[in-house]
Each structure stands twice: as structure tokens, then as C-alpha cells.
């Protein structure tokens, strides 16, 4: 039986027997598109750049001087371990070369790639990456030994640690010929010898450089983690220099870090119609005052390059989000122990649910290694269900007003109670429009949850009525002013709350 060789997410794989895509990715989410690069396209679309795959992620190098010849030579045809590293540079090797060391210090910039040697012995040569601007004698040739520059994946340089290695160096391919390179969800696709399959995109959050954590981009990163928490990137736009996911647009994100949008940089739009959208740059473009940096693609940029509008991509993000709100106290204690984070808890009496944590973001929590938790008794959290089928826009607004769009537990300020009606008055941000949607017909069943729409003066008021009513909605408004968003599943718990208290709610089954 014939054997073919493919590369699956950068790893060489020999296949004997059935040669279909589904046999090599049996566990991949069937909704996710994968990139298929046929070998013929590799011959016709080479670029001047080289991709270096390491155990901490991928970087792209633009050769300079004799760099192109060196990267093509057998010198870099095998893997090399990280031999030494410090705050200034990292060196992989050793290997033998023919350089003639100058024995003099040189000034290097961040991202410079240097061919140097140890003890001025060319038989102990190293591929050296400069992490920051500094002067050093790396045993390089008289020209300083710079054979290239890192143009994508600079953040990977800061993550290298003992035990890491370069596993592969290859010329970057620009897959412009979509007849030879394409995305597909067809698991019955017949594989060909030499094919490259890229199944997912891996993103490292901006500032996540263990053991160091930089919290400059904490809010941007949190939005990124929330948007992609399910491991899916929806390609709502595929442009010439980016792909974008608009799942959580109209979300205000601060401008925290403006960077040139190099290939693989993940940014969030901070202003305009699509503010809150997640963007992955697929080629180098200038920085924008409307974009803030949130991460860097460390694997799978090929998939992002050829993704089409409408594709869904599997994504992984480092680190995993650290959000304990909505967890039971027991669950929170297990999670924090696994993540190495200590907890300061307000109370441990009885069954409790976490309703607040400080610091609030993942990067800040990982940096502090300690989190303060506010909890309430389990019987003070009210389960609800929301009707996204009939009121998708109103439900989206309701989640944003209550915080359910970010956490499993949300909040409603208790405003007033009379007879069978409970009213809540969340703060309505400027510009939020609540247009009529899913208004009642003949009657409103007991325990219906609704929000007043813009046709009435009390727009934004949330209400629950504990009995059936055929005249007025849960907010005591006429039916035309009432948007039904769901149901309260535990109305009996409402009696435990007093006016002006905060009512805690949770979507059942989530």
C-alpha cells in the first residue's frame, strides 16, 4: 500500500491507508475550515521571507546580505536547541560554519538575526536573535554577522526559555493562487503527497510573557479572550491585508498599545462602526490610531492569509481566560489552585457563588497571583432564560446592560416592587437604541422577563410580572412598548430582595 507524506500543522506525517482529510483530523470541530496548500503552489509562489518554527511559536525573518543563501543551505536544515539566553539575546545551536570572527563588539537592534560563534570557534556557531538594542561581541564576521531581521512574531523572542528549540526553517509561501491553496470543511478531501494542512490559528496575548506579565493591554486582551472563548474565529470580513471577526462589535475598548500592524499582529478596533472587532493582519501595514494591539499569531498565519469571508477558524489563545465570576466557590478554589493563584474570600459559609473578582482581568490576575472574591449565597442568584430566537437584538442589549455578555452572573439594580410587578433600572449607555422587537400578542404569561422599548418614556426599564396579564407587559407598559426577552425561572427568589439592592442573575445551562 502506498505511503504519502504531508505536513499537518507544521509536523511531518506519513499516511498509509485511507488518505482523506477526516482521517488526520478526526477531533477537529467540523465547523472549522482548514487551509490546504498543494505542493505545486509552493514552487510558483515563493517569497523572500523565511518562517522559523520554534517550540514557543513561529517568527518570520527577512534575510539580508548573505542571509538568503545561508537559510537555503544545509546549515539550517535541522532542528537546534536553545543553547543560551538572557535579556539581550537568545542563541540556538551549536553547528559548524565558515565564518571568520572579528573579535569586536557591535551594536545590534531588536529583531536582528546574527550568525556568530562561541569562543571565536566557527565549529561552535550559533543563530542568535537580538531581543533588545545592545552592544555585544558574538564572535560574528567583520560585517557584524546580521543575516536577517525578524519582521513577524517578535513577541516569540521574549518567550523562549530553557528547553525550547528551533524545529523547522522554510521559505514563506504567498498562496495567492486559490486554485492550488484554499480553505475547506470537506473531511472527505483526498490528500496528496506533499500537501500542507493548517487546521488552526494560535494566538499569544499581548503582554503574556511568562514568567513576566505586562498588564499594559489588560482590557484589550480580556476582550480578545471573551470574544474567542469558544475557540472559534468567525471571518466576517476577508480583506487584502486582514481578516476580521465582528462577533462583539459596538464594544468600547480603550486605546492601550499602538503598534505597526505587522503580519500576524492581532488588534482590536477602538473607534468607528466596527469598534470591538478583532482583526488579524495578514501582511505588514502601518499602525492605526483606531487599533490597539491585543496579541500575536504564533501558529497558523497561512490559514488566516487564505481564509474566506464566511469561514469559521479554530483558534487557541494563550493564556486561558481567568474568570471566576459565576463559578461556585468550590469550582473557583479548584481553578485558582490549578492556575497558581491565591484567593482572598469574603465568606465561606454555606453554598456560595462568586459575583465579583479583583483584579478583574486575566493579565492582572496572573500578574498579581492573588485575587479578592466577593460571593453571595447560592439561593440569592436567580436563574433566567433568554429568547435569542425571537428577540436576538433585545437579548444582546440585555446581556450588555447586566454584564452577562462578559460573565456568567449578571446584575440588575432593584428599582421598585408593587403588587405582582418587580422593576429594575439598569444604566442605559448613550446611543443605545431599543427598537420594538418580540412585543406580546394577546397575553403575557407569568414570570415573563421584558424590557421597555424606545416607544415609551421609560425605555430601558426591565420588569417581571409574577402573574398572567392580558393588558400590560412585565414593565407595566402597553404591549407595543414591551420587548419580551425571556423568562425568570426562579421567581420565588425575588421576594428575598429589597428595593435598591443588586439582584444577581444567571443564564440557566450556561
C-alpha positions as CSV (number, residue, x, y, z in Angstrom):
1,X,0.0,0.0,0.0
2,X,1.4,3.4,-1.0
3,X,2.5,5.9,1.7
4,X,2.3,9.7,1.3
5,X,3.9,12.4,3.4
6,X,2.1,15.6,4.4
7,X,2.7,18.4,6.9
8,X,0.0,18.7,9.5
9,X,0.3,22.0,11.5
10,X,4.0,22.0,10.8
11,X,4.6,18.4,11.7
12,X,5.6,15.8,9.2
13,X,3.1,12.9,8.9
14,X,3.3,9.7,6.9
15,X,-0.1,8.2,5.9
16,X,-0.7,4.7,4.9
17,X,-4.2,3.5,4.2
18,X,-7.2,5.9,3.8
19,X,-5.9,9.3,2.7
20,X,-8.7,11.6,3.5
21,X,-8.7,14.8,5.5
22,X,-11.0,13.5,8.1
23,X,-8.7,10.6,9.0
24,X,-5.9,13.0,10.1
25,X,-8.1,15.5,12.0
26,X,-10.8,13.3,13.5
27,X,-11.3,15.5,16.5
28,X,-11.3,18.9,14.9
29,X,-14.6,20.9,15.1
30,X,-16.4,20.1,11.8
31,X,-17.5,23.8,11.5
32,X,-13.9,24.9,11.2
33,X,-12.3,25.5,7.9
34,X,-8.7,24.3,7.4
35,X,-6.1,25.5,5.0
36,X,-4.9,23.1,2.3
37,X,-1.8,24.1,0.4
38,X,-1.0,21.9,-2.6
39,X,2.7,21.3,-3.3
40,X,2.6,22.8,-6.8
41,X,1.8,26.3,-5.3
42,X,4.9,26.1,-3.2
43,X,7.0,26.1,-6.4
44,X,5.4,29.1,-8.0
45,X,4.8,31.5,-5.2
46,X,7.9,31.7,-3.0
47,X,8.7,35.0,-1.3
48,X,11.9,36.4,0.1
49,X,11.0,35.6,3.7
50,X,11.6,32.6,5.9
51,X,9.4,31.1,8.6
52,X,11.2,29.8,11.7
53,X,9.1,27.3,13.7
54,X,10.0,27.1,17.3
55,X,8.6,25.3,20.3
56,X,7.2,28.7,21.5
57,X,5.7,29.9,18.2
58,X,6.5,31.0,14.7
59,X,8.6,34.0,13.5
60,X,9.2,35.4,10.1
61,X,12.7,36.5,9.0
62,X,13.5,38.8,6.1
63,X,17.1,37.9,5.1
64,X,19.8,40.5,4.5
65,X,23.3,40.2,3.0
66,X,24.2,36.5,2.6
67,X,21.2,35.5,4.7
68,X,19.1,34.1,1.9
69,X,21.9,31.8,0.8
70,X,22.5,30.7,4.4
71,X,18.9,29.9,5.1
72,X,18.7,27.8,2.0
73,X,21.9,25.9,2.8
74,X,22.0,22.6,4.7
75,X,23.3,24.6,7.7
76,X,19.7,25.2,8.9
77,X,18.1,22.1,7.6
78,X,17.8,20.5,11.0
79,X,16.5,21.5,14.5
80,X,18.7,23.3,17.0
81,X,18.1,23.7,20.8
82,X,18.2,27.0,22.7
83,X,21.8,26.9,23.9
84,X,21.8,30.1,26.0
85,X,19.6,33.2,26.5
86,X,19.5,36.3,28.6
87,X,17.6,39.6,28.5
88,X,19.6,40.8,25.5
89,X,19.7,37.8,23.1
90,X,19.0,34.1,22.5
91,X,21.3,31.6,20.7
92,X,20.4,28.3,19.0
93,X,23.0,25.7,18.1
94,X,25.8,24.9,18.1
95,X,26.7,24.0,14.5
96,X,29.7,24.3,12.2
97,X,30.1,27.3,9.9
98,X,32.8,29.0,7.8
99,X,32.6,32.5,9.4
100,X,35.8,34.4,10.4
101,X,35.1,36.1,13.7
102,X,36.2,39.7,14.0
103,X,36.6,39.7,17.8
104,X,35.0,43.1,18.3
105,X,31.7,44.3,19.8
106,X,28.9,45.5,17.6
107,X,25.6,47.4,18.1
108,X,22.5,45.3,17.5
109,X,18.9,46.2,17.3
110,X,15.8,44.3,18.5
111,X,14.9,41.7,15.9
112,X,18.4,41.4,14.3
113,X,19.3,37.8,13.4
114,X,23.0,37.1,13.8
115,X,25.4,34.4,12.8
116,X,28.0,34.2,15.5
117,X,30.2,31.7,17.3
118,X,31.3,30.8,20.8
119,X,35.0,31.2,21.8
120,X,35.7,32.5,18.3
121,X,35.4,28.9,17.1
122,X,33.4,28.6,13.9
123,X,32.8,25.0,14.7
124,X,30.6,26.2,17.6
125,X,28.5,28.6,15.7
126,X,25.0,29.9,16.7
127,X,21.9,31.5,15.2
128,X,21.5,34.5,17.5
129,X,18.4,36.6,17.9
130,X,18.7,40.1,19.4
131,X,15.9,40.8,21.9
132,X,16.7,44.5,22.5
133,X,19.1,47.2,21.4
134,X,22.5,46.5,22.8
135,X,26.2,46.2,22.1
136,X,27.9,42.7,22.2
137,X,30.7,40.6,20.7
138,X,29.0,37.5,19.4
139,X,32.1,36.2,17.5
140,X,30.5,37.4,14.3
141,X,32.2,38.2,11.0
142,X,33.6,41.7,10.2
143,X,30.3,42.9,8.9
144,X,28.6,42.2,12.2
145,X,27.1,39.0,11.2
146,X,23.5,40.2,10.7
147,X,21.9,37.9,8.2
148,X,18.3,39.0,8.6
149,X,15.6,40.7,10.7
150,X,12.5,39.4,12.4
151,X,9.5,41.0,10.7
152,X,6.8,39.0,12.3
153,X,6.5,37.3,15.7
154,X,8.8,39.5,17.7
155,X,6.9,38.5,20.9
156,X,8.1,34.9,20.5
157,X,11.7,36.1,21.2
158,X,10.7,37.1,24.7
159,X,9.0,33.7,25.5
160,X,12.0,31.4,24.8
161,X,13.2,29.6,27.8
162,X,15.4,26.6,28.6
163,X,14.3,23.5,26.7
164,X,13.0,25.4,23.7
165,X,14.3,24.7,20.2
166,X,14.1,25.7,16.5
167,X,12.3,22.8,14.9
168,X,12.0,24.0,11.3
169,X,13.1,26.7,8.9
170,X,11.4,27.1,5.5
171,X,10.8,29.7,2.9
172,X,7.5,31.5,3.3
173,X,5.0,30.9,0.5
174,X,2.5,33.5,-0.6
175,X,-0.6,31.5,-1.5
176,X,-2.2,33.9,-3.9
177,X,-3.3,31.1,-6.3
178,X,-6.5,30.0,-4.6
179,X,-6.9,27.2,-7.2
180,X,-3.9,25.5,-5.5
181,X,-4.4,26.8,-2.0
182,X,-7.8,27.0,-0.3
183,X,-9.8,26.6,2.8
184,X,-12.3,23.7,3.2
185,X,-14.6,21.9,5.7
186,X,-14.8,18.8,3.5
187,X,-13.4,16.0,5.6
188,X,-13.7,13.7,2.5
189,X,-11.0,15.7,0.7
190,X,-8.4,13.2,-0.8
191,X,-4.9,14.1,0.5
192,X,-2.0,14.4,-1.9
193,X,1.7,13.7,-1.3
194,X,3.4,16.9,-0.2
195,X,0.3,18.7,0.9
196,X,0.4,21.1,3.9
197,X,-2.6,21.2,6.2
198,X,-3.1,24.0,8.7
199,X,-6.0,23.4,11.0
200,X,-6.0,26.2,13.5
201,X,-4.6,29.6,14.5
202,X,-2.8,30.0,17.8
203,X,-2.6,33.5,19.4
204,X,-0.4,34.6,22.2
205,X,-2.0,37.5,24.2
206,X,-0.1,40.8,24.1
207,X,1.9,41.1,27.4
208,X,1.8,37.4,28.2
209,X,5.5,36.7,28.5
210,X,5.8,34.1,31.4
211,X,7.1,34.4,33.9
212,X,6.7,38.1,33.3
213,X,3.3,39.5,32.7
214,X,2.8,43.0,31.3
215,X,-0.6,44.4,32.1
216,X,-0.5,47.4,29.7
217,X,-3.0,45.8,27.4
218,X,-5.1,44.1,30.1
219,X,-8.5,45.3,29.0
220,X,-7.8,44.7,25.3
221,X,-6.7,41.2,26.0
222,X,-9.7,40.5,28.1
223,X,-12.0,41.5,25.2
224,X,-10.0,39.2,22.9
225,X,-10.3,36.3,25.4
226,X,-14.1,36.8,25.8
227,X,-14.7,37.1,22.1
228,X,-12.7,33.9,21.2
229,X,-13.5,32.0,24.4
230,X,-15.3,29.2,22.5
231,X,-12.2,28.7,20.3
232,X,-13.8,30.0,17.1
233,X,-12.9,33.0,14.9
234,X,-15.7,34.0,12.6
235,X,-14.3,35.5,9.4
236,X,-16.9,38.3,8.9
237,X,-14.5,40.2,6.6
238,X,-11.6,39.0,4.5
239,X,-9.6,41.9,3.1
240,X,-6.3,42.2,1.2
241,X,-4.4,42.8,4.4
242,X,-6.5,41.3,7.2
243,X,-9.4,39.1,8.4
244,X,-11.9,40.3,11.0
245,X,-14.3,38.9,13.5
246,X,-17.3,41.2,14.3
247,X,-18.9,38.9,16.9
248,X,-18.7,41.6,19.6
249,X,-18.7,44.9,17.7
250,X,-20.1,48.1,19.3
251,X,-18.0,47.3,22.4
252,X,-15.9,50.2,23.8
253,X,-12.2,49.2,24.1
254,X,-9.5,51.7,25.3
255,X,-6.5,52.6,23.1
256,X,-3.8,50.8,25.1
257,X,-1.0,50.0,22.7
258,X,-0.5,51.3,19.2
259,X,1.9,49.1,17.1
260,X,2.7,48.7,13.4
261,X,0.3,46.1,12.1
262,X,2.9,43.5,11.1
263,X,1.8,40.2,9.7
264,X,0.2,38.1,12.5
265,X,-0.5,41.1,14.8
266,X,-3.9,40.8,16.4
267,X,-5.6,44.1,17.0
268,X,-9.0,45.5,18.2
269,X,-10.7,48.4,16.6
270,X,-11.3,51.1,19.2
271,X,-13.5,53.5,17.3
272,X,-15.9,53.7,14.4
273,X,-18.7,51.4,13.3
274,X,-16.8,48.1,13.9
275,X,-15.3,49.1,17.3
276,X,-14.7,46.0,19.3
277,X,-14.0,43.9,16.2
278,X,-11.0,41.5,16.2
279,X,-8.5,41.9,13.4
280,X,-5.6,39.6,12.3
281,X,-3.1,41.4,10.0
282,X,-2.1,39.1,7.0
283,X,0.5,41.5,5.7
284,X,2.5,44.4,7.0
285,X,0.6,47.7,7.2
286,X,1.2,50.9,9.2
287,X,-0.1,51.4,12.7
288,X,-3.6,53.0,13.1
289,X,-4.9,55.3,15.8
290,X,-8.1,53.3,15.7
291,X,-6.5,49.9,16.5
292,X,-4.9,48.7,19.7
293,X,-2.7,45.6,19.9
294,X,-4.1,42.5,21.7
295,X,-2.0,39.6,20.6
296,X,0.3,37.9,18.1
297,X,-0.3,34.8,15.9
298,X,2.3,32.2,16.8
299,X,1.0,29.5,14.5
300,X,-1.4,29.3,11.5
301,X,-0.8,32.6,9.8
302,X,-1.2,30.7,6.5
303,X,-4.8,29.8,7.4
304,X,-5.5,33.5,8.2
305,X,-4.0,34.5,4.8
306,X,-6.2,32.4,2.7
307,X,-9.4,32.4,4.8
308,X,-12.5,33.5,3.0
309,X,-15.4,35.5,4.2
310,X,-17.9,33.2,6.0
311,X,-15.2,30.8,7.2
312,X,-15.0,29.7,10.8
313,X,-11.5,29.1,12.1
314,X,-10.5,27.1,15.1
315,X,-8.3,29.2,17.4
316,X,-6.3,28.7,20.6
317,X,-5.2,31.6,22.9
318,X,-2.5,31.7,25.5
319,X,-3.3,32.2,28.3
320,X,-6.7,30.8,29.0
321,X,-9.1,33.3,30.5
322,X,-9.1,33.6,34.3
323,X,-12.7,34.5,35.2
324,X,-14.3,33.1,38.4
325,X,-17.5,35.2,38.3
326,X,-20.5,32.8,38.1
327,X,-18.5,29.8,39.4
328,X,-19.4,28.2,42.7
329,X,-16.9,28.8,45.4
330,X,-15.7,25.2,45.3
331,X,-15.1,25.5,41.5
332,X,-13.3,28.8,41.9
333,X,-11.0,27.3,44.5
334,X,-10.1,24.3,42.2
335,X,-9.4,26.6,39.2
336,X,-7.3,29.1,41.2
337,X,-5.3,26.3,42.7
338,X,-4.6,24.8,39.2
339,X,-3.5,28.3,37.9
340,X,-1.3,29.0,41.0
341,X,-3.4,32.0,42.1
342,X,-4.2,32.6,45.8
343,X,-7.7,33.7,46.9
344,X,-9.0,36.1,49.5
345,X,-12.6,35.2,50.0
346,X,-15.2,37.4,51.8
347,X,-17.1,34.4,53.2
348,X,-17.0,30.6,53.0
349,X,-20.3,29.9,54.9
350,X,-22.7,27.5,53.0
351,X,-23.0,27.1,49.2
352,X,-21.8,30.3,47.6
353,X,-21.4,31.8,44.1
354,X,-18.7,34.2,43.0
355,X,-20.2,37.5,41.9
356,X,-17.1,39.7,41.7
357,X,-13.3,39.4,41.5
358,X,-10.5,41.9,41.8
359,X,-8.3,42.2,39.8
360,X,-11.0,41.9,37.1
361,X,-8.8,40.9,34.1
362,X,-6.8,37.8,33.3
363,X,-3.5,39.5,32.8
364,X,-3.8,41.5,36.0
365,X,-4.8,38.3,37.9
366,X,-1.9,36.3,36.6
367,X,0.5,39.2,37.3
368,X,-0.8,39.7,40.9
369,X,-1.0,35.9,41.6
370,X,-3.7,36.8,44.1
371,X,-7.4,37.6,43.6
372,X,-10.1,39.0,46.0
373,X,-13.5,37.4,45.6
374,X,-17.0,38.6,46.6
375,X,-19.5,35.9,46.9
376,X,-23.2,35.5,47.7
377,X,-25.3,32.6,48.9
378,X,-26.4,30.3,46.1
379,X,-30.1,30.9,46.9
380,X,-29.5,34.7,46.1
381,X,-28.7,34.0,42.4
382,X,-31.7,33.8,40.2
383,X,-31.7,31.7,37.0
384,X,-33.2,33.1,33.9
385,X,-33.5,32.0,30.2
386,X,-33.2,34.4,27.3
387,X,-35.1,34.1,24.0
388,X,-32.4,34.7,21.3
389,X,-34.6,33.2,18.6
390,X,-37.4,35.7,18.8
391,X,-35.5,38.7,20.4
392,X,-31.9,38.5,19.3
393,X,-31.2,42.2,19.4
394,X,-33.0,42.9,22.7
395,X,-31.3,39.9,24.3
396,X,-27.9,41.2,23.2
397,X,-28.7,44.6,24.7
398,X,-30.0,42.9,27.9
399,X,-26.7,41.0,28.3
400,X,-24.6,44.2,27.8
401,X,-26.7,46.1,30.4
402,X,-26.4,43.3,33.0
403,X,-22.9,42.1,32.4
404,X,-24.0,38.7,31.1
405,X,-22.0,39.4,27.9
406,X,-18.8,39.1,29.9
407,X,-19.6,36.8,32.9
408,X,-21.9,34.0,33.8
409,X,-23.5,36.1,36.6
410,X,-25.1,39.5,35.8
411,X,-26.6,42.3,37.9
412,X,-29.8,44.2,37.9
413,X,-30.4,47.1,40.3
414,X,-33.8,46.5,42.0
415,X,-35.9,49.7,41.5
416,X,-39.4,49.2,42.7
417,X,-42.0,46.5,43.5
418,X,-45.7,46.8,43.6
419,X,-48.4,44.0,43.6
420,X,-47.1,41.3,41.2
421,X,-44.6,43.5,39.4
422,X,-40.8,43.8,40.0
423,X,-39.0,46.6,38.2
424,X,-35.2,47.0,37.6
425,X,-33.5,50.1,36.3
426,X,-30.1,49.4,34.7
427,X,-27.9,52.2,33.4
428,X,-28.5,52.8,29.7
429,X,-25.4,54.0,27.8
430,X,-25.8,56.9,25.5
431,X,-26.6,55.9,22.0
432,X,-28.3,52.5,22.8
433,X,-31.5,52.2,20.9
434,X,-34.1,49.6,22.0
435,X,-36.4,49.3,19.0
436,X,-39.7,47.3,19.2
437,X,-39.0,43.6,19.0
438,X,-40.9,40.5,20.1
439,X,-43.8,42.5,21.5
440,X,-46.6,40.5,23.2
441,X,-49.8,39.5,21.4
442,X,-52.9,38.6,23.4
443,X,-51.4,38.0,26.8
444,X,-48.2,37.8,28.8
445,X,-47.6,34.6,30.8
446,X,-46.4,34.8,34.4
447,X,-42.7,35.2,35.1
448,X,-42.0,36.7,31.6
449,X,-38.9,38.9,31.5
450,X,-39.1,42.1,29.4
451,X,-37.5,45.4,28.7
452,X,-39.3,48.6,27.7
453,X,-38.5,49.8,24.2
454,X,-37.9,53.3,22.8
455,X,-41.6,53.9,22.1
456,X,-42.2,54.7,25.8
457,X,-40.6,57.3,28.1
458,X,-39.4,54.5,30.4
459,X,-37.1,53.0,27.8
460,X,-34.6,50.5,29.3
461,X,-36.7,49.6,32.3
462,X,-36.6,45.8,33.0
463,X,-39.5,44.1,34.6
464,X,-41.0,40.8,35.7
465,X,-44.7,40.1,36.4
466,X,-45.4,37.0,38.5
467,X,-49.0,36.5,37.2
468,X,-50.5,36.3,33.7
469,X,-51.8,39.6,32.3
470,X,-53.7,40.4,29.1
471,X,-53.4,44.2,29.3
472,X,-49.9,45.3,30.3
473,X,-46.4,43.8,29.9
474,X,-43.9,43.0,32.8
475,X,-42.8,46.6,33.0
476,X,-46.4,47.8,33.3
477,X,-46.3,49.3,29.8
478,X,-48.7,48.6,26.9
479,X,-47.7,45.6,24.8
480,X,-46.4,47.8,22.0
481,X,-43.9,49.3,24.4
482,X,-42.7,45.9,25.7
483,X,-39.9,43.7,24.3
484,X,-40.1,40.2,25.7
485,X,-36.5,38.9,26.2
486,X,-37.1,35.7,28.2
487,X,-38.3,34.1,31.5
488,X,-37.4,34.2,35.1
489,X,-37.1,30.5,36.2
490,X,-36.9,31.1,39.9
491,X,-39.4,34.0,40.7
492,X,-39.7,32.9,44.3
493,X,-36.2,34.2,45.0
494,X,-37.3,37.8,44.1
495,X,-39.0,38.0,47.4
496,X,-35.7,37.8,49.2
497,X,-34.5,41.1,47.7
498,X,-35.3,44.7,48.9
499,X,-35.6,47.8,46.7
500,X,-32.2,49.4,45.8
501,X,-30.4,46.1,46.3
502,X,-28.5,44.4,43.5
503,X,-30.2,41.3,42.1
504,X,-27.8,38.7,40.7
505,X,-29.0,36.7,37.7
506,X,-27.6,33.8,35.8
507,X,-28.5,32.2,32.4
508,X,-29.5,28.6,33.1
509,X,-27.5,26.0,31.3
510,X,-24.5,28.3,30.5
